[in-house]
Amino acid sequence: MTSSPRPPTKHGSDPLPTGPEPAFAGHLLGKRPPQVPWEARWLRRPDFRLPADDRETRRVLREAWERSATERVELACGGGRGRTGTALACLAVLDGVPTENAVAYVHRHYDSRAVETPWQRRYVRRFGPEDR
C-alpha cells in the first residue's frame, strides 16, 4: 500500500483520496480507462446510458460488493453522479436495501443528484433479489 500523495485517476486529473489504494475497481466509462496499479474491470458505459453488457455489469458489481467486506473498492465514472450513483444503488440492493428504496438511499447518503435519468432508476429497480 502507498500513502499520500497519490497518482491521478480517471482522466489523469483527479487525485485519489488519502488512505490505502483500492484493491479492486470498477470503471464505468464509455472508453477504456488508463491503467491503474490495482486490479480493475472496465464496464463500458457511456455517460447517461445503461451498461453495454448487463451480465458483466451485474457480475462486477457483485464482486465489488463481496470484496468490499474486506478490501478497499473503487467505483468510478467520469462525473460521479449518474453512473456511479446507479452502481451504488445496485450495491445497496445487494446489501439488502429494497429496490424501491435504493435510489432514495443513494440520494440521502451519497449525492442528491445521483442516478440522473429515468432509465438509470429503472435499471436499479430491475436489479432485484436474484442478483444477491
Protein Blocks (a to p, Z undefined) as FASTA:
>chain_A
ZZdddddehjopaccdeddddfbdcdddfbdcdddfbdcddddddehiacfblmlmmmmm
mmmmmmmmmpccddddfkopmmmmmmmmmmmmmnopafklmmmmmmmmmomkgokbfklm
mmmmmmcfklZZ
